Amino acid sequence: MSLIHEFERTGNFLFRYRGQIPVIFFLLAAPVVCFTNYPWLNASNEIILILLALGLSLSGIVIRAYTIGTTPAGTSGRNTEAQVAEQLNSTGIYSVVRHPLYLGNYLMWAGLLVYTGHFWFVGIISLVYWIYYERIMFAEERFLEKKFGQAYVDWSLTAPAFFPRLRQFIKSSIPFSFRSVLRREYSGWAAAAFGFFFIDSLRMFCHGQTISWDRWSVLFFALFLIGALVLRTIKHRTRILHEEGRS
């Protein structure tokens, strides 16, 4: 089997399990946090670390929200069984980067990696993330090239795969929908909030500190968990968040 077909086959396999990446991260983060001392983590440095980590995660959330809020049905979905694309997105955020959702995912989880306080861990997991998603992106692009032909090739020659080229931004032809974002993104927000709670609580527990229920990470997670449960109920019990022409 040629490399091009091997990469495509591997990418399609990994595509189906891309949602398990956070689980792997938590499993690897636990020993890193527990078996390392933090002599430098005083009150001032902790605030800086929290702000840096939250800033990275928030940037990923914003990128994902804008992507989801400005794309039509049949694209940028949560499908896991096979690639789906009813049309080629080439305006809005897709005019500056070909894989904005994966960029958003990386920044969301990079914030959590930074919050572990181990920058070598950030580098190692970032490398693993790139190797893993490079295969997925390759398979997706093969699918799009087969389906859309020269139109895809022309777009791919101008829009970078992962690092945005902001100067060539073209306004999206689809108006932004906050309802689409609320309908599709609440679980990711809750997962990110849980990640900060998990790392913060694990660090305190492993290093003999008392976990306080009024700590920021606990309140942060509780707020997003309640919000996710409310939005899930609204999504499945009503049509308030439903929109025609949106995934």
C-alpha angles and dihedrals in degrees: 000000000000119000092248091057093041091053090048093049093046092046092053090050093049090045090067092055101038091113090067094066093094090054091055090048093054092049092052095041095056098070091038092057097039101046100045129078122228106208091155096052101101124152095274095046091047091057090051091048092049093049093047093048095045091046092055093046092046091052089054091048091051093049091050092045093052091047094049093042095055104041129091130232117290095037137080091017137157092244113145106177100063145349115280129191124152092177139007114259110215105147133070112020090349088067090066103033134018098214108035095154092057090046089052091047091052094051092047092054094037087065089057091046090053090049090062085070094228112112094185086059088053089054096047095047091044089056091048090048091052094049091047097046095039088069092047092049090048091053092046092050092049088053093049093047091052092048102041102025118188093006089063093045092052092050094046090055091061106033116066118231100235114348110071123236098208098183092072096055115148117194114252117257087216117073116237114264118201089186090061090052093050092046096051109026107048094093092054091051091051091048091052091048090050089051092058091045091048095050094042094048093043092052092050094045095047093048097048100257126138116251106229119207091217092057116124096246092053093050090043092054094043091052095050093042091055090045091051092050091049093048092046090053092048091047095051100034102039141027095233093113095039119112131178115242094022130105 
